[in-house]
Amino acid sequence: MLHLEPVTRENWRDAVFLTTDPEHENPLDQQWVTSTAFSMLQALYEKNWDCRVVYDDETAVGFVFYGLWKENRPLLCRYTMDVDQQGKGYGQKALPLVVEQISRQYGSRKVWVTLERKNQRAVHLYEKFGFQDTGETDEGESVFLYDLDDKN
């Protein structure tokens, strides 16, 4: 069963090393590791940012980093699923848990995400879930909005 866990001193390695399999057959993506480590530090020292590890039972399958963005809008900043678990639909399955966590934590019924239009896989994932392009851009990326009030 999928669930989210805060990053702690006991499970931080699960978050950092999601880009390699247990047998270490896949090369480690150093850029991803650096980016995750930076996200965890930001969440530790900035109260308006947080991150969680996505688990399928006891197996770490993803990482999410989110926080308050312009005008205190909740932003889903990074959402990454384990490269070895692709094809199992974790990205789409965990997204409701992620949106619910962000809304509960920040008290907003709206969640934003910024995406590069050329990343069609990500755009498709978010649009399929119900995020809609706002027409805004932020540093060259398109801004998408998920409004929980529109879904009820």
N, C-alpha and C positions, 0 to 999 in steps of 0.2 A: 504494500500500500504506500502511495506517495505521501510524503510529509516534509515540512520545512523545519530545519533546526538552526538556531543561531550559531555563528562561528565562535568556538570556544578554544581554550588551550588544549582540550582533549581531541577536537576534531578538525583543527585548522589544516592538517595535512590532507584530509579528505578533499577540502576545497582547492588547495594549491595543486595537488597532483591528479586532478581529474583528467588531464590530457594524456595520461599514459595508462596502460592496462596493468593488472596485477603482475603479469609475467614480464612487464617492461619491454614488450615487443615493439611498441610504438615509440618513436622518438618523442622526447618531451618538447613541447612548444614553449620555448623560453619567453617569448613575448606574452603568451597567455599567463604563464606563471608570474611574471613581473607585474602584469596588469591586475591579476587577482590579489597579489600581495599588496599593491598600492591601494586597491579597493578596501581590503581588510584594515589597513592602517587608517584610511580616511574614516571608515565606519567606527573605528576605535576612538579616534580623537575628535571627530566632529559629530555633535549630537543629532544633527539633522540627516545623517546618513547611516545606513545599516546594510548588512548582508546576511544571507542565509545559504546553507547547503541544502540541496534537494536530495532526499533519500527515497529509494524504493526499498521498503523494509529497512534493512541495515546497510544497504549498498548506496554509496554516494553516486548520484547520477547527474548532478547539475549544481550550478552556482548562480546566485542572483544578488545583484547589488543595486540598491535604490536609495532615494532620498528626496529631500525638498529642493526644488529647482527654482527658476525665476518666479518671483511673486509667491513663493511657497507652494508651488504646484508639485504634487508627488510625481516623480520621474522614475520609471523603470530603466535604469541606466545600463546594466549588463545582465544578460540572461543567457547562460551557456550550458548546454547539455554535454555530457561525456561523449567524446568522439567514438568510443567503443560501444555505445548504447544507441547509436543512430539507427533509425528504422523501427524502434519500439514505441515511437510516438510520445516520448517523455516531454518534449517541448510543449506540445498541445495539451497533454494531460495535466502537467504541473502549472500551466499558466493561470487557471482559475484560483489555485491556492496562492500563487504569488500576488495576483491582483487583490484577493481578499485580505492577505497579510498587509499589503501596502495601505489599503483603505482603512483597515482596523487601526493600524499604527498611526496614521496621519489624519484620521478623521475626515477624509475626503471621499466623495463618491466618484471622483474623476481621477484617472491615472494617465499620464502621458508617457510616450516613448519617442526617441528620435532614431531614425533609420536612414541608412544610405539607400537611395532608390535602386542602385545597381545590385544590392543584396536582395535579389528577388525571393530567395528562400525565406528570409526573415520577414520581408514585406508580406508575403503570402501567409506565413504563420500568424502574424498579428491581425491581418485583415480577416482571415478565416475565423479568428476568435471574436472579432467585432470591433477592433480598433479602426478608427476612420481618420483619413488624412485631413488635417486642419487647414492645409494650404500654407501654413507657416514653415519657415526653415530656421534652423539653429546651426550655425557654423557649417553650412552646406548640407545638413541633413534634414530630411522631411520630418515634421512633427505630427505624430498620430495621437489620437485621444480615444480612451475607452471611458464611457460615461455609464456608471452602474444604474443611474436613474433611468436612462434610456432602455436598459435591458429588462427592467421590471414591469 
